[in-house]
Amino acid sequence: MPRSVMLLEGRSIVITGAGSGIGRALAVALATRGARVILVGRRAAALAETAMQLPVGVRSLTVVADITTAAGRAMIVESCRNDGLDILINNAGIVASGLLSDLGDAELQRLVATNVAAPIALIRDLLPLLRLSDRPRVVNIGSVFGDIGHPYFAAYCASKFALRGLSDALRRELATDGIGVTYAAPRATRTAAADGFSDLVAPFAMVLDEPAAVAARIVTGIENEADTIYPRGPERLFVWLQRLLPGVVDRALAAKGRKVRRLLEARPTA
Ligand SMILES: NC(=O)c1ccc[n+]([C@@H]2O[C@H](COP(=O)([O-])OP(=O)(O)OC[C@H]3O[C@@H](n4cnc5c(N)ncnc54)[C@H](OP(=O)(O)O)[C@@H]3O)[C@@H](O)[C@H]2O)c1
């Protein structure tokens, strides 16, 4: 028998990166469903702005914390002690684009620390609290670039491939504990992170979704306790093509990549 849709009303949900973009849209959408949202990010003002956008009367908490530090993660754990935790959404992330030869060590370390190491450590740290919930779930916000290795996003793709691998492995590991794991893979979305690759949008014919639409799809996926959430549209086809005929995707993206290379060589380096 299919499981009933999970009601989000009254659920305690941690959202990392809730101060902007997809994280903010998720906070608004989940709070609108009656969830209690715990907003995490490094900028207090950005979190306050998100809190202002929540429906009146909703229960929320802001936690100013850096998820890449043990102290930041400890603050998140502490903030959940009293009211418990039902769902952790690992949304905070950074996007790096451009030629790999232009990527410095500091940026590379920040990318891997934020997109890979921190979500793994945060799940581990919150497991004891998640185990106390009657319907616990971890939601990892990946990307279609976690399936499709895209030129000029090599390190970012590697981080999202890692997050997808983590999600698959943990889904199997945590099934015994009754903890569900969802991997969500949005396509390009109109956020601050996307500003960093705006020069690649037209050459690669990317379509930018609005954060609210992405969040709505993810919330429906959470309610349905989906293992994976992918966008509709051509990207979904490309994900399948990547799995079945990777050589075709290789040739198509390499050809496009050759055309774009000169543009990137002219990009000012940070
Ligand atoms: N935009 C896209 O095209 C796209 C497509 C697919 C997937 N995604 C994924 O969607 C997620 C959200 O990105 P977005 O597009 O909404 O970008 P965004 O607006 O830049 O949001 C990223 C958020 O992460 C937070 N953050 C970054 N480092 C952090 C840290 N160390 N500790 C705590 N919070 C941190 C940032 O807040 P603070 O700076 O205040 O900490 C920011 O609010 C990311 O995982 C991204 O990879 C984005």
The ligand as an SDF file (V2000), in Angstrom:
LIG
                    3D

 48 52  0  0  0  0  0  0  0  0999 V2000
   21.4110   28.6120   -8.6820 N   0  0  0  0  0  0  0  0  0  0  0  0
   21.5460   27.5310   -9.4290 C   0  0  0  0  0  0  0  0  0  0  0  0
   21.6420   27.6030  -10.6790 O   0  0  0  0  0  0  0  0  0  0  0  0
   21.5380   26.1670   -8.7940 C   0  0  0  0  0  0  0  0  0  0  0  0
   21.2170   25.0530   -9.5960 C   0  0  0  0  0  0  0  0  0  0  0  0
   21.2090   23.8010   -9.0130 C   0  0  0  0  0  0  0  0  0  0  0  0
   21.5230   23.6390   -7.6810 C   0  0  0  0  0  0  0  0  0  0  0  0
   21.8340   24.7310   -6.9300 N   0  0  0  0  0  0  0  0  0  0  0  0
   22.1870   24.5140   -5.5150 C   0  0  0  0  0  0  0  0  0  0  0  0
   21.2110   25.1480   -4.7130 O   0  0  0  0  0  0  0  0  0  0  0  0
   21.7640   25.4550   -3.4400 C   0  0  0  0  0  0  0  0  0  0  0  0
   21.4140   26.8850   -3.0710 C   0  0  0  0  0  0  0  0  0  0  0  0
   22.0590   27.7750   -3.9600 O   0  0  0  0  0  0  0  0  0  0  0  0
   21.4020   29.1030   -4.5200 P   0  0  0  0  0  0  0  0  0  0  0  0
   21.4250   29.0200   -5.9840 O   0  0  0  0  0  0  0  0  0  0  0  0
   20.1350   29.3790   -3.8250 O   0  0  0  0  0  0  0  0  0  0  0  0
   22.5450   30.1540   -4.1430 O   0  0  0  0  0  0  0  0  0  0  0  0
   22.6540   31.3090   -3.0660 P   0  0  0  0  0  0  0  0  0  0  0  0
   21.5220   32.2620   -3.1800 O   0  0  0  0  0  0  0  0  0  0  0  0
   24.0330   31.8260   -3.1950 O   0  0  0  0  0  0  0  0  0  0  0  0
   22.4820   30.5340   -1.6880 O   0  0  0  0  0  0  0  0  0  0  0  0
   23.5000   29.8400   -1.0520 C   0  0  0  0  0  0  0  0  0  0  0  0
   23.3120   30.0250    0.4480 C   0  0  0  0  0  0  0  0  0  0  0  0
   24.2550   29.2160    1.1440 O   0  0  0  0  0  0  0  0  0  0  0  0
   24.7000   29.9300    2.2750 C   0  0  0  0  0  0  0  0  0  0  0  0
   26.0300   29.4660    2.6550 N   0  0  0  0  0  0  0  0  0  0  0  0
   27.1310   29.4220    1.8700 C   0  0  0  0  0  0  0  0  0  0  0  0
   28.1840   28.9700    2.5700 N   0  0  0  0  0  0  0  0  0  0  0  0
   27.7220   28.7190    3.8130 C   0  0  0  0  0  0  0  0  0  0  0  0
   28.3400   28.2450    5.0090 C   0  0  0  0  0  0  0  0  0  0  0  0
   29.6480   27.9430    5.0420 N   0  0  0  0  0  0  0  0  0  0  0  0
   27.5960   28.1090    6.1260 N   0  0  0  0  0  0  0  0  0  0  0  0
   26.2720   28.4270    6.1060 C   0  0  0  0  0  0  0  0  0  0  0  0
   25.6250   28.8620    4.9980 N   0  0  0  0  0  0  0  0  0  0  0  0
   26.3530   29.0170    3.8800 C   0  0  0  0  0  0  0  0  0  0  0  0
   24.7090   31.3990    1.8510 C   0  0  0  0  0  0  0  0  0  0  0  0
   24.4480   32.2760    2.9430 O   0  0  0  0  0  0  0  0  0  0  0  0
   25.6010   33.0200    3.7680 P   0  0  0  0  0  0  0  0  0  0  0  0
   26.5450   33.5920    2.7710 O   0  0  0  0  0  0  0  0  0  0  0  0
   24.8660   34.0380    4.5610 O   0  0  0  0  0  0  0  0  0  0  0  0
   26.2160   31.9720    4.6280 O   0  0  0  0  0  0  0  0  0  0  0  0
   23.5370   31.4720    0.8820 C   0  0  0  0  0  0  0  0  0  0  0  0
   22.3640   31.9490    1.5200 O   0  0  0  0  0  0  0  0  0  0  0  0
   23.2720   25.1870   -3.5650 C   0  0  0  0  0  0  0  0  0  0  0  0
   23.5860   23.9380   -2.9820 O   0  0  0  0  0  0  0  0  0  0  0  0
   23.4830   25.1320   -5.0650 C   0  0  0  0  0  0  0  0  0  0  0  0
   24.5930   24.3300   -5.4180 O   0  0  0  0  0  0  0  0  0  0  0  0
   21.8310   26.0020   -7.4410 C   0  0  0  0  0  0  0  0  0  0  0  0
  1  2  1  0
  2  3  2  0
  2  4  1  0
  4  5  1  0
  4 48  2  0
  5  6  2  0
  6  7  1  0
  7  8  2  0
  8  9  1  0
  8 48  1  0
  9 10  1  0
  9 46  1  0
 10 11  1  0
 11 12  1  0
 11 44  1  0
 12 13  1  0
 13 14  1  0
 14 15  2  0
 14 16  1  0
 14 17  1  0
 17 18  1  0
 18 19  2  0
 18 20  1  0
 18 21  1  0
 21 22  1  0
 22 23  1  0
 23 24  1  0
 23 42  1  0
 24 25  1  0
 25 26  1  0
 25 36  1  0
 26 27  1  0
 26 35  1  0
 27 28  2  0
 28 29  1  0
 29 30  1  0
 29 35  2  0
 30 31  1  0
 30 32  2  0
 32 33  1  0
 33 34  2  0
 34 35  1  0
 36 37  1  0
 36 42  1  0
 37 38  1  0
 38 39  2  0
 38 40  1  0
 38 41  1  0
 42 43  1  0
 44 45  1  0
 44 46  1  0
 46 47  1  0
M  CHG  2   8   1  16  -1
M  END
$$$$
